[in-house]
Amino acid sequence: MDTVAPFLILLGIALLFWIAMIRPQQRKQQALGRMQGALSVGDEVMLTSGIIGVLRSLDEKTVDLEVSEGVILRVVRAAVGQVMTPVARDDNTEPVVDPAAEPEEK
């Protein structure tokens, strides 16, 4: 029994490591793959590099992303990091402006 105890401890540490580190990362990768597979034309997306645009066409491995009117980038589908959700705007409210971000007038 004395020779089995160290192996059980090592096995327990490995199990805790798998539960705490590896499994959550696997779930995150699976969710990202499902999101990338469910993309459709017209979705506003953000690439992993931070570029935001609207999907104009899709194929199995690449997407065409319109980043500005008439400017279309072809990127691999795996570069899509997230689908942007449109911000609900109320027509009666003014945009909030940070006074620190405005240049001073001289």
Biopython code that builds the backbone (N, CA, C, O; Angstrom):
import numpy as np
from Bio.PDB.StructureBuilder import StructureBuilder

atoms = [
    (1, "MET", "N", (0.823, -1.190, 0.000)),
    (1, "MET", "CA", (0.000, 0.000, 0.000)),
    (1, "MET", "C", (0.862, 1.247, 0.000)),
    (1, "MET", "O", (0.453, 2.284, -0.523)),
    (2, "ASP", "N", (2.065, 1.159, 0.587)),
    (2, "ASP", "CA", (2.938, 2.332, 0.650)),
    (2, "ASP", "C", (3.439, 2.731, -0.728)),
    (2, "ASP", "O", (3.724, 3.907, -0.952)),
    (3, "THR", "N", (3.554, 1.800, -1.650)),
    (3, "THR", "CA", (4.040, 2.141, -2.988)),
    (3, "THR", "C", (2.917, 2.697, -3.874)),
    (3, "THR", "O", (3.204, 3.334, -4.888)),
    (4, "VAL", "N", (1.671, 2.475, -3.522)),
    (4, "VAL", "CA", (0.544, 2.947, -4.328)),
    (4, "VAL", "C", (0.184, 4.396, -3.994)),
    (4, "VAL", "O", (-0.288, 5.118, -4.872)),
    (5, "ALA", "N", (0.386, 4.832, -2.783)),
    (5, "ALA", "CA", (-0.006, 6.166, -2.340)),
    (5, "ALA", "C", (0.625, 7.273, -3.189)),
    (5, "ALA", "O", (-0.103, 8.181, -3.592)),
    (6, "PRO", "N", (1.923, 7.260, -3.486)),
    (6, "PRO", "CA", (2.492, 8.328, -4.318)),
    (6, "PRO", "C", (1.879, 8.370, -5.722)),
    (6, "PRO", "O", (1.709, 9.448, -6.290)),
    (7, "PHE", "N", (1.551, 7.219, -6.275)),
    (7, "PHE", "CA", (0.933, 7.183, -7.594)),
    (7, "PHE", "C", (-0.485, 7.756, -7.560)),
    (7, "PHE", "O", (-0.907, 8.447, -8.487)),
    (8, "LEU", "N", (-1.218, 7.459, -6.474)),
    (8, "LEU", "CA", (-2.556, 8.015, -6.344)),
    (8, "LEU", "C", (-2.521, 9.535, -6.195)),
    (8, "LEU", "O", (-3.370, 10.234, -6.750)),
    (9, "ILE", "N", (-1.565, 10.035, -5.465)),
    (9, "ILE", "CA", (-1.406, 11.485, -5.305)),
    (9, "ILE", "C", (-1.072, 12.123, -6.650)),
    (9, "ILE", "O", (-1.647, 13.148, -7.019)),
    (10, "LEU", "N", (-0.151, 11.517, -7.373)),
    (10, "LEU", "CA", (0.231, 12.032, -8.695)),
    (10, "LEU", "C", (-0.958, 11.983, -9.661)),
    (10, "LEU", "O", (-1.161, 12.914, -10.440)),
    (11, "LEU", "N", (-1.728, 10.920, -9.612)),
    (11, "LEU", "CA", (-2.911, 10.791, -10.448)),
    (11, "LEU", "C", (-3.950, 11.854, -10.080)),
    (11, "LEU", "O", (-4.598, 12.422, -10.959)),
    (12, "GLY", "N", (-4.103, 12.116, -8.806)),
    (12, "GLY", "CA", (-5.043, 13.149, -8.346)),
    (12, "GLY", "C", (-4.626, 14.540, -8.814)),
    (12, "GLY", "O", (-5.476, 15.338, -9.208)),
    (13, "ILE", "N", (-3.337, 14.837, -8.776)),
    (13, "ILE", "CA", (-2.829, 16.129, -9.248)),
    (13, "ILE", "C", (-3.056, 16.261, -10.752)),
    (13, "ILE", "O", (-3.461, 17.322, -11.228)),
    (14, "ALA", "N", (-2.799, 15.202, -11.493)),
    (14, "ALA", "CA", (-3.019, 15.233, -12.940)),
    (14, "ALA", "C", (-4.496, 15.450, -13.257)),
    (14, "ALA", "O", (-4.824, 16.201, -14.175)),
    (15, "LEU", "N", (-5.379, 14.814, -12.521)),
    (15, "LEU", "CA", (-6.816, 14.977, -12.722)),
    (15, "LEU", "C", (-7.248, 16.408, -12.418)),
    (15, "LEU", "O", (-8.018, 16.993, -13.179)),
    (16, "LEU", "N", (-6.768, 16.971, -11.332)),
    (16, "LEU", "CA", (-7.088, 18.362, -11.001)),
    (16, "LEU", "C", (-6.570, 19.319, -12.076)),
    (16, "LEU", "O", (-7.257, 20.277, -12.433)),
    (17, "PHE", "N", (-5.377, 19.070, -12.588)),
    (17, "PHE", "CA", (-4.812, 19.898, -13.651)),
    (17, "PHE", "C", (-5.695, 19.829, -14.893)),
    (17, "PHE", "O", (-5.957, 20.853, -15.524)),
    (18, "TRP", "N", (-6.152, 18.642, -15.244)),
    (18, "TRP", "CA", (-6.991, 18.485, -16.424)),
    (18, "TRP", "C", (-8.323, 19.214, -16.237)),
    (18, "TRP", "O", (-8.798, 19.879, -17.157)),
    (19, "ILE", "N", (-8.929, 19.094, -15.048)),
    (19, "ILE", "CA", (-10.214, 19.740, -14.780)),
    (19, "ILE", "C", (-10.073, 21.257, -14.766)),
    (19, "ILE", "O", (-10.934, 21.964, -15.287)),
    (20, "ALA", "N", (-8.998, 21.759, -14.175)),
    (20, "ALA", "CA", (-8.839, 23.205, -14.004)),
    (20, "ALA", "C", (-8.287, 23.906, -15.239)),
    (20, "ALA", "O", (-8.613, 25.072, -15.459)),
    (21, "MET", "N", (-7.471, 23.249, -16.049)),
    (21, "MET", "CA", (-6.778, 23.942, -17.131)),
    (21, "MET", "C", (-7.186, 23.458, -18.528)),
    (21, "MET", "O", (-7.522, 24.274, -19.388)),
    (22, "ILE", "N", (-7.162, 22.211, -18.749)),
    (22, "ILE", "CA", (-7.319, 21.690, -20.107)),
    (22, "ILE", "C", (-8.785, 21.662, -20.532)),
    (22, "ILE", "O", (-9.097, 22.082, -21.647)),
    (23, "ARG", "N", (-9.670, 21.194, -19.709)),
    (23, "ARG", "CA", (-11.077, 21.056, -20.088)),
    (23, "ARG", "C", (-11.725, 22.397, -20.423)),
    (23, "ARG", "O", (-12.424, 22.471, -21.434)),
    (24, "PRO", "N", (-11.538, 23.462, -19.641)),
    (24, "PRO", "CA", (-12.132, 24.748, -20.021)),
    (24, "PRO", "C", (-11.614, 25.266, -21.369)),
    (24, "PRO", "O", (-12.371, 25.863, -22.136)),
    (25, "GLN", "N", (-10.349, 25.042, -21.653)),
    (25, "GLN", "CA", (-9.795, 25.468, -22.935)),
    (25, "GLN", "C", (-10.404, 24.673, -24.082)),
    (25, "GLN", "O", (-10.663, 25.232, -25.148)),
    (26, "GLN", "N", (-10.636, 23.383, -23.884)),
    (26, "GLN", "CA", (-11.285, 22.567, -24.912)),
    (26, "GLN", "C", (-12.702, 23.069, -25.191)),
    (26, "GLN", "O", (-13.119, 23.144, -26.347)),
    (27, "ARG", "N", (-13.427, 23.407, -24.154)),
    (27, "ARG", "CA", (-14.786, 23.920, -24.329)),
    (27, "ARG", "C", (-14.782, 25.253, -25.067)),
    (27, "ARG", "O", (-15.643, 25.501, -25.912)),
    (28, "LYS", "N", (-13.819, 26.106, -24.750)),
    (28, "LYS", "CA", (-13.706, 27.398, -25.430)),
    (28, "LYS", "C", (-13.414, 27.200, -26.921)),
    (28, "LYS", "O", (-13.995, 27.889, -27.760)),
    (29, "GLN", "N", (-12.533, 26.280, -27.249)),
    (29, "GLN", "CA", (-12.212, 25.987, -28.649)),
    (29, "GLN", "C", (-13.423, 25.427, -29.388)),
    (29, "GLN", "O", (-13.660, 25.783, -30.543)),
    (30, "GLN", "N", (-14.186, 24.560, -28.741)),
    (30, "GLN", "CA", (-15.380, 23.997, -29.355)),
    (30, "GLN", "C", (-16.417, 25.083, -29.626)),
    (30, "GLN", "O", (-17.047, 25.085, -30.684)),
    (31, "ALA", "N", (-16.599, 26.009, -28.677)),
    (31, "ALA", "CA", (-17.554, 27.102, -28.862)),
    (31, "ALA", "C", (-17.117, 28.018, -30.000)),
    (31, "ALA", "O", (-17.952, 28.477, -30.779)),
    (32, "LEU", "N", (-15.824, 28.286, -30.103)),
    (32, "LEU", "CA", (-15.301, 29.121, -31.179)),
    (32, "LEU", "C", (-15.524, 28.440, -32.531)),
    (32, "LEU", "O", (-15.894, 29.104, -33.499)),
    (33, "GLY", "N", (-15.305, 27.139, -32.609)),
    (33, "GLY", "CA", (-15.536, 26.398, -33.841)),
    (33, "GLY", "C", (-17.000, 26.407, -34.249)),
    (33, "GLY", "O", (-17.314, 26.531, -35.433)),
    (34, "ARG", "N", (-17.907, 26.276, -33.269)),
    (34, "ARG", "CA", (-19.336, 26.341, -33.577)),
    (34, "ARG", "C", (-19.726, 27.725, -34.086)),
    (34, "ARG", "O", (-20.513, 27.844, -35.025)),
    (35, "MET", "N", (-19.174, 28.777, -33.466)),
    (35, "MET", "CA", (-19.477, 30.135, -33.893)),
    (35, "MET", "C", (-18.970, 30.379, -35.311)),
    (35, "MET", "O", (-19.672, 30.974, -36.129)),
    (36, "GLN", "N", (-17.754, 29.922, -35.606)),
    (36, "GLN", "CA", (-17.199, 30.114, -36.938)),
    (36, "GLN", "C", (-17.967, 29.304, -37.987)),
    (36, "GLN", "O", (-18.055, 29.724, -39.141)),
    (37, "GLY", "N", (-18.508, 28.186, -37.615)),
    (37, "GLY", "CA", (-19.298, 27.380, -38.536)),
    (37, "GLY", "C", (-20.685, 27.953, -38.792)),
    (37, "GLY", "O", (-21.297, 27.657, -39.819)),
    (38, "ALA", "N", (-21.188, 28.770, -37.870)),
    (38, "ALA", "CA", (-22.532, 29.324, -37.988)),
    (38, "ALA", "C", (-22.545, 30.722, -38.601)),
    (38, "ALA", "O", (-23.588, 31.376, -38.608)),
    (39, "LEU", "N", (-21.424, 31.185, -39.107)),
    (39, "LEU", "CA", (-21.373, 32.527, -39.701)),
    (39, "LEU", "C", (-22.288, 32.604, -40.913)),
    (39, "LEU", "O", (-22.482, 31.620, -41.626)),
    (40, "SER", "N", (-22.847, 33.788, -41.133)),
    (40, "SER", "CA", (-23.683, 33.988, -42.315)),
    (40, "SER", "C", (-23.415, 35.375, -42.897)),
    (40, "SER", "O", (-22.938, 36.277, -42.209)),
    (41, "VAL", "N", (-23.733, 35.518, -44.172)),
    (41, "VAL", "CA", (-23.526, 36.773, -44.871)),
    (41, "VAL", "C", (-24.332, 37.868, -44.172)),
    (41, "VAL", "O", (-25.501, 37.668, -43.840)),
    (42, "GLY", "N", (-23.707, 39.018, -43.951)),
    (42, "GLY", "CA", (-24.361, 40.134, -43.284)),
    (42, "GLY", "C", (-24.001, 40.268, -41.824)),
    (42, "GLY", "O", (-24.291, 41.297, -41.215)),
    (43, "ASP", "N", (-23.364, 39.238, -41.232)),
    (43, "ASP", "CA", (-22.949, 39.328, -39.837)),
    (43, "ASP", "C", (-21.824, 40.341, -39.696)),
    (43, "ASP", "O", (-20.918, 40.398, -40.527)),
    (44, "GLU", "N", (-21.889, 41.141, -38.635)),
    (44, "GLU", "CA", (-20.774, 42.023, -38.308)),
    (44, "GLU", "C", (-19.862, 41.236, -37.373)),
    (44, "GLU", "O", (-20.301, 40.752, -36.330)),
    (45, "VAL", "N", (-18.600, 41.111, -37.749)),
    (45, "VAL", "CA", (-17.675, 40.286, -36.986)),
    (45, "VAL", "C", (-16.408, 41.056, -36.672)),
    (45, "VAL", "O", (-16.102, 42.066, -37.306)),
    (46, "MET", "N", (-15.677, 40.563, -35.680)),
    (46, "MET", "CA", (-14.357, 41.092, -35.361)),
    (46, "MET", "C", (-13.347, 39.974, -35.533)),
    (46, "MET", "O", (-13.521, 38.876, -35.005)),
    (47, "LEU", "N", (-12.297, 40.263, -36.274)),
    (47, "LEU", "CA", (-11.233, 39.280, -36.451)),
    (47, "LEU", "C", (-10.385, 39.230, -35.194)),
    (47, "LEU", "O", (-10.468, 40.122, -34.350)),
    (48, "THR", "N", (-9.582, 38.209, -35.064)),
    (48, "THR", "CA", (-8.707, 38.084, -33.897)),
    (48, "THR", "C", (-7.682, 39.207, -33.851)),
    (48, "THR", "O", (-7.104, 39.467, -32.795)),
    (49, "SER", "N", (-7.443, 39.877, -34.973)),
    (49, "SER", "CA", (-6.508, 41.009, -35.004)),
    (49, "SER", "C", (-7.178, 42.308, -34.603)),
    (49, "SER", "O", (-6.501, 43.325, -34.452)),
    (50, "GLY", "N", (-8.504, 42.299, -34.424)),
    (50, "GLY", "CA", (-9.224, 43.490, -34.001)),
    (50, "GLY", "C", (-9.928, 44.215, -35.126)),
    (50, "GLY", "O", (-10.607, 45.209, -34.869)),
    (51, "ILE", "N", (-9.798, 43.766, -36.353)),
    (51, "ILE", "CA", (-10.467, 44.400, -37.488)),
    (51, "ILE", "C", (-11.943, 44.028, -37.458)),
    (51, "ILE", "O", (-12.299, 42.863, -37.283)),
    (52, "ILE", "N", (-12.802, 45.041, -37.634)),
    (52, "ILE", "CA", (-14.248, 44.829, -37.603)),
    (52, "ILE", "C", (-14.813, 45.093, -38.988)),
    (52, "ILE", "O", (-14.433, 46.059, -39.650)),
    (53, "GLY", "N", (-15.717, 44.237, -39.418)),
    (53, "GLY", "CA", (-16.345, 44.416, -40.720)),
    (53, "GLY", "C", (-17.572, 43.551, -40.860)),
    (53, "GLY", "O", (-17.974, 42.850, -39.931)),
    (54, "VAL", "N", (-18.168, 43.615, -42.050)),
    (54, "VAL", "CA", (-19.388, 42.873, -42.351)),
    (54, "VAL", "C", (-19.059, 41.781, -43.360)),
    (54, "VAL", "O", (-18.384, 42.030, -44.359)),
    (55, "LEU", "N", (-19.540, 40.573, -43.092)),
    (55, "LEU", "CA", (-19.294, 39.461, -44.003)),
    (55, "LEU", "C", (-20.090, 39.649, -45.288)),
    (55, "LEU", "O", (-21.300, 39.876, -45.250)),
    (56, "ARG", "N", (-19.406, 39.552, -46.426)),
    (56, "ARG", "CA", (-20.073, 39.709, -47.719)),
    (56, "ARG", "C", (-20.206, 38.398, -48.472)),
    (56, "ARG", "O", (-21.148, 38.231, -49.246)),
    (57, "SER", "N", (-19.283, 37.459, -48.265)),
    (57, "SER", "CA", (-19.428, 36.126, -48.849)),
    (57, "SER", "C", (-18.629, 35.141, -48.021)),
    (57, "SER", "O", (-17.679, 35.504, -47.328)),
    (58, "LEU", "N", (-19.039, 33.880, -48.110)),
    (58, "LEU", "CA", (-18.417, 32.804, -47.325)),
    (58, "LEU", "C", (-18.153, 31.621, -48.223)),
    (58, "LEU", "O", (-18.920, 31.349, -49.147)),
    (59, "ASP", "N", (-17.071, 30.919, -47.955)),
    (59, "ASP", "CA", (-16.920, 29.577, -48.494)),
    (59, "ASP", "C", (-16.379, 28.712, -47.369)),
    (59, "ASP", "O", (-16.345, 29.145, -46.217)),
    (60, "GLU", "N", (-15.965, 27.523, -47.680)),
    (60, "GLU", "CA", (-15.607, 26.571, -46.628)),
    (60, "GLU", "C", (-14.444, 27.041, -45.755)),
    (60, "GLU", "O", (-14.449, 26.819, -44.544)),
    (61, "LYS", "N", (-13.441, 27.692, -46.365)),
    (61, "LYS", "CA", (-12.247, 28.054, -45.603)),
    (61, "LYS", "C", (-12.019, 29.551, -45.475)),
    (61, "LYS", "O", (-11.281, 29.977, -44.586)),
    (62, "THR", "N", (-12.629, 30.367, -46.338)),
    (62, "THR", "CA", (-12.381, 31.808, -46.308)),
    (62, "THR", "C", (-13.676, 32.592, -46.241)),
    (62, "THR", "O", (-14.755, 32.071, -46.522)),
    (63, "VAL", "N", (-13.547, 33.861, -45.860)),
    (63, "VAL", "CA", (-14.668, 34.793, -45.858)),
    (63, "VAL", "C", (-14.205, 36.091, -46.499)),
    (63, "VAL", "O", (-13.027, 36.439, -46.429)),
    (64, "ASP", "N", (-15.132, 36.806, -47.124)),
    (64, "ASP", "CA", (-14.858, 38.146, -47.631)),
    (64, "ASP", "C", (-15.474, 39.118, -46.643)),
    (64, "ASP", "O", (-16.672, 39.063, -46.362)),
    (65, "LEU", "N", (-14.634, 40.018, -46.114)),
    (65, "LEU", "CA", (-15.034, 40.940, -45.060)),
    (65, "LEU", "C", (-14.948, 42.358, -45.596)),
    (65, "LEU", "O", (-13.880, 42.800, -46.020)),
    (66, "GLU", "N", (-16.061, 43.071, -45.579)),
    (66, "GLU", "CA", (-16.075, 44.465, -46.016)),
    (66, "GLU", "C", (-15.789, 45.332, -44.791)),
    (66, "GLU", "O", (-16.592, 45.391, -43.859)),
    (67, "VAL", "N", (-14.635, 46.004, -44.804)),
    (67, "VAL", "CA", (-14.232, 46.818, -43.667)),
    (67, "VAL", "C", (-14.585, 48.289, -43.856)),
    (67, "VAL", "O", (-14.664, 49.042, -42.885)),
    (68, "SER", "N", (-14.792, 48.688, -45.081)),
    (68, "SER", "CA", (-15.217, 50.034, -45.428)),
    (68, "SER", "C", (-15.937, 49.917, -46.764)),
    (68, "SER", "O", (-15.812, 48.899, -47.445)),
    (69, "GLU", "N", (-16.671, 50.921, -47.137)),
    (69, "GLU", "CA", (-17.415, 50.839, -48.386)),
    (69, "GLU", "C", (-16.469, 50.599, -49.550)),
    (69, "GLU", "O", (-15.620, 51.437, -49.855)),
    (70, "GLY", "N", (-16.621, 49.447, -50.199)),
    (70, "GLY", "CA", (-15.793, 49.097, -51.346)),
    (70, "GLY", "C", (-14.465, 48.452, -51.004)),
    (70, "GLY", "O", (-13.726, 48.068, -51.911)),
    (71, "VAL", "N", (-14.133, 48.317, -49.714)),
    (71, "VAL", "CA", (-12.866, 47.694, -49.303)),
    (71, "VAL", "C", (-13.177, 46.325, -48.718)),
    (71, "VAL", "O", (-13.753, 46.216, -47.635)),
    (72, "ILE", "N", (-12.793, 45.281, -49.444)),
    (72, "ILE", "CA", (-13.109, 43.915, -49.023)),
    (72, "ILE", "C", (-11.813, 43.139, -48.807)),
    (72, "ILE", "O", (-10.928, 43.127, -49.663)),
    (73, "LEU", "N", (-11.719, 42.500, -47.661)),
    (73, "LEU", "CA", (-10.572, 41.663, -47.319)),
    (73, "LEU", "C", (-10.991, 40.204, -47.398)),
    (73, "LEU", "O", (-12.082, 39.850, -46.952)),
    (74, "ARG", "N", (-10.147, 39.364, -47.954)),
    (74, "ARG", "CA", (-10.384, 37.921, -47.920)),
    (74, "ARG", "C", (-9.491, 37.354, -46.824)),
    (74, "ARG", "O", (-8.269, 37.496, -46.868)),
    (75, "VAL", "N", (-10.111, 36.713, -45.846)),
    (75, "VAL", "CA", (-9.378, 36.142, -44.714)),
    (75, "VAL", "C", (-9.863, 34.719, -44.481)),
    (75, "VAL", "O", (-10.944, 34.338, -44.931)),
    (76, "VAL", "N", (-9.059, 33.944, -43.780)),
    (76, "VAL", "CA", (-9.480, 32.588, -43.438)),
    (76, "VAL", "C", (-10.572, 32.662, -42.375)),
    (76, "VAL", "O", (-10.576, 33.562, -41.535)),
    (77, "ARG", "N", (-11.480, 31.723, -42.420)),
    (77, "ARG", "CA", (-12.608, 31.698, -41.493)),
    (77, "ARG", "C", (-12.136, 31.620, -40.035)),
    (77, "ARG", "O", (-12.787, 32.160, -39.141)),
    (78, "ALA", "N", (-11.013, 30.953, -39.802)),
    (78, "ALA", "CA", (-10.497, 30.794, -38.442)),
    (78, "ALA", "C", (-10.042, 32.121, -37.837)),
    (78, "ALA", "O", (-9.836, 32.201, -36.626)),
    (79, "ALA", "N", (-9.882, 33.167, -38.658)),
    (79, "ALA", "CA", (-9.464, 34.477, -38.144)),
    (79, "ALA", "C", (-10.611, 35.224, -37.474)),
    (79, "ALA", "O", (-10.380, 36.218, -36.786)),
    (80, "VAL", "N", (-11.851, 34.758, -37.667)),
    (80, "VAL", "CA", (-12.993, 35.421, -37.049)),
    (80, "VAL", "C", (-12.998, 35.084, -35.566)),
    (80, "VAL", "O", (-13.090, 33.918, -35.182)),
    (81, "GLY", "N", (-12.898, 36.114, -34.743)),
    (81, "GLY", "CA", (-12.824, 35.910, -33.305)),
    (81, "GLY", "C", (-14.157, 35.981, -32.605)),
    (81, "GLY", "O", (-14.393, 35.261, -31.634)),
    (82, "GLN", "N", (-15.050, 36.858, -33.097)),
    (82, "GLN", "CA", (-16.368, 36.949, -32.482)),
    (82, "GLN", "C", (-17.339, 37.654, -33.411)),
    (82, "GLN", "O", (-16.950, 38.440, -34.275)),
    (83, "VAL", "N", (-18.608, 37.354, -33.210)),
    (83, "VAL", "CA", (-19.670, 38.045, -33.930)),
    (83, "VAL", "C", (-20.074, 39.223, -33.051)),
    (83, "VAL", "O", (-20.390, 39.057, -31.872)),
    (84, "MET", "N", (-20.060, 40.405, -33.637)),
    (84, "MET", "CA", (-20.396, 41.608, -32.879)),
    (84, "MET", "C", (-21.914, 41.707, -32.772)),
    (84, "MET", "O", (-22.627, 41.466, -33.746)),
    (85, "THR", "N", (-22.396, 42.055, -31.606)),
    (85, "THR", "CA", (-23.824, 42.264, -31.441)),
    (85, "THR", "C", (-24.102, 43.740, -31.613)),
    (85, "THR", "O", (-23.404, 44.568, -31.027)),
    (86, "PRO", "N", (-25.101, 44.091, -32.399)),
    (86, "PRO", "CA", (-25.369, 45.513, -32.608)),
    (86, "PRO", "C", (-25.801, 46.173, -31.311)),
    (86, "PRO", "O", (-26.509, 45.572, -30.503)),
    (87, "VAL", "N", (-25.373, 47.413, -31.115)),
    (87, "VAL", "CA", (-25.716, 48.173, -29.922)),
    (87, "VAL", "C", (-27.083, 48.804, -30.140)),
    (87, "VAL", "O", (-27.316, 49.480, -31.143)),
    (88, "ALA", "N", (-27.971, 48.579, -29.202)),
    (88, "ALA", "CA", (-29.304, 49.178, -29.304)),
    (88, "ALA", "C", (-29.174, 50.670, -29.056)),
    (88, "ALA", "O", (-28.629, 51.094, -28.037)),
    (89, "ARG", "N", (-29.677, 51.463, -29.992)),
    (89, "ARG", "CA", (-29.588, 52.908, -29.860)),
    (89, "ARG", "C", (-30.980, 53.481, -29.687)),
    (89, "ARG", "O", (-31.943, 53.040, -30.315)),
    (90, "ASP", "N", (-31.058, 54.461, -28.832)),
    (90, "ASP", "CA", (-32.293, 55.199, -28.627)),
    (90, "ASP", "C", (-32.138, 56.526, -29.350)),
    (90, "ASP", "O", (-31.163, 57.241, -29.117)),
    (91, "ASP", "N", (-33.070, 56.866, -30.215)),
    (91, "ASP", "CA", (-32.964, 58.089, -31.003)),
    (91, "ASP", "C", (-33.043, 59.350, -30.152)),
    (91, "ASP", "O", (-32.639, 60.422, -30.603)),
    (92, "ASN", "N", (-33.550, 59.240, -28.946)),
    (92, "ASN", "CA", (-33.713, 60.413, -28.092)),
    (92, "ASN", "C", (-32.480, 60.731, -27.268)),
    (92, "ASN", "O", (-32.434, 61.775, -26.618)),
    (93, "THR", "N", (-31.495, 59.875, -27.275)),
    (93, "THR", "CA", (-30.312, 60.111, -26.451)),
    (93, "THR", "C", (-29.144, 60.539, -27.320)),
    (93, "THR", "O", (-28.982, 60.080, -28.450)),
    (94, "GLU", "N", (-28.352, 61.411, -26.776)),
    (94, "GLU", "CA", (-27.145, 61.883, -27.450)),
    (94, "GLU", "C", (-25.986, 60.967, -27.071)),
    (94, "GLU", "O", (-25.979, 60.405, -25.976)),
    (95, "PRO", "N", (-25.007, 60.809, -27.959)),
    (95, "PRO", "CA", (-23.849, 60.005, -27.580)),
    (95, "PRO", "C", (-23.070, 60.674, -26.451)),
    (95, "PRO", "O", (-22.976, 61.899, -26.376)),
    (96, "VAL", "N", (-22.524, 59.852, -25.593)),
    (96, "VAL", "CA", (-21.746, 60.356, -24.475)),
    (96, "VAL", "C", (-20.343, 60.660, -24.967)),
    (96, "VAL", "O", (-19.694, 59.821, -25.591)),
    (97, "VAL", "N", (-19.876, 61.886, -24.677)),
    (97, "VAL", "CA", (-18.554, 62.311, -25.112)),
    (97, "VAL", "C", (-17.693, 62.493, -23.885)),
    (97, "VAL", "O", (-18.089, 63.160, -22.930)),
    (98, "ASP", "N", (-16.530, 61.907, -23.911)),
    (98, "ASP", "CA", (-15.581, 62.053, -22.816)),
    (98, "ASP", "C", (-14.854, 63.380, -22.977)),
    (98, "ASP", "O", (-14.165, 63.569, -23.980)),
    (99, "PRO", "N", (-14.981, 64.315, -22.022)),
    (99, "PRO", "CA", (-14.314, 65.617, -22.185)),
    (99, "PRO", "C", (-12.803, 65.501, -22.258)),
    (99, "PRO", "O", (-12.153, 66.358, -22.857)),
    (100, "ALA", "N", (-12.231, 64.472, -21.669)),
    (100, "ALA", "CA", (-10.775, 64.307, -21.707)),
    (100, "ALA", "C", (-10.302, 63.908, -23.097)),
    (100, "ALA", "O", (-9.132, 64.099, -23.428)),
    (101, "ALA", "N", (-11.201, 63.351, -23.921)),
    (101, "ALA", "CA", (-10.816, 62.910, -25.246)),
    (101, "ALA", "C", (-10.897, 64.031, -26.279)),
    (101, "ALA", "O", (-10.358, 63.898, -27.377)),
    (102, "GLU", "N", (-11.568, 65.137, -25.938)),
    (102, "GLU", "CA", (-11.712, 66.244, -26.871)),
    (102, "GLU", "C", (-10.480, 67.143, -26.826)),
    (102, "GLU", "O", (-9.947, 67.409, -25.748)),
    (103, "PRO", "N", (-10.024, 67.611, -27.982)),
    (103, "PRO", "CA", (-8.879, 68.506, -27.996)),
    (103, "PRO", "C", (-9.255, 69.877, -27.424)),
    (103, "PRO", "O", (-10.387, 70.336, -27.577)),
    (104, "GLU", "N", (-8.304, 70.508, -26.775)),
    (104, "GLU", "CA", (-8.549, 71.830, -26.205)),
    (104, "GLU", "C", (-8.492, 72.881, -27.287)),
    (104, "GLU", "O", (-7.670, 72.807, -28.200)),
    (105, "GLU", "N", (-9.380, 73.870, -27.179)),
    (105, "GLU", "CA", (-9.352, 74.980, -28.133)),
    (105, "GLU", "C", (-8.418, 76.044, -27.614)),
    (105, "GLU", "O", (-8.363, 76.301, -26.412)),
    (106, "LYS", "N", (-7.677, 76.669, -28.527)),
    (106, "LYS", "CA", (-6.725, 77.706, -28.113)),
    (106, "LYS", "C", (-7.216, 79.077, -28.460)),
    (106, "LYS", "O", (-6.536, 80.065, -28.182)),
]
sb = StructureBuilder()
sb.init_structure("model")
sb.init_model(0)
sb.init_chain("A")
sb.init_seg("    ")
for serial, (resi, resn, name, xyz) in enumerate(atoms, 1):
    if name == "N":
        sb.init_residue(resn, " ", resi, " ")
    sb.init_atom(name, np.array(xyz, "f"), 0.0, 1.0, " ", f" {name:<3s}", serial, name[0])
structure = sb.get_structure()
